[in-house]
């Protein structure tokens, strides 16, 4: 379902995520995400913002990075279709 495994398939989704995350780059959650990626041997800046968004989404099962995942969810182009269908529109 789109709620459990959304598809980030449009460049505009990553561009929007980059705009939304920039004001939060000094938060504890952002720094924790960078640290988690580095601990896994990844460079958070190498494929920014795409790699960061995909990492936050794929590692969300442990309850981490909720705010960053929320920003990502807001960027998914197809998400609106599901939101409207939930409202019966």
PyMOL commands that set and color helices and strands:
alter all, ss='L'
color gray80, all
select helices_A, chain A and resi 11-22+28-39+50-58+60-62+66-75+79-86
alter helices_A, ss='H'
color red, helices_A
deselect
rebuild
show_as cartoon
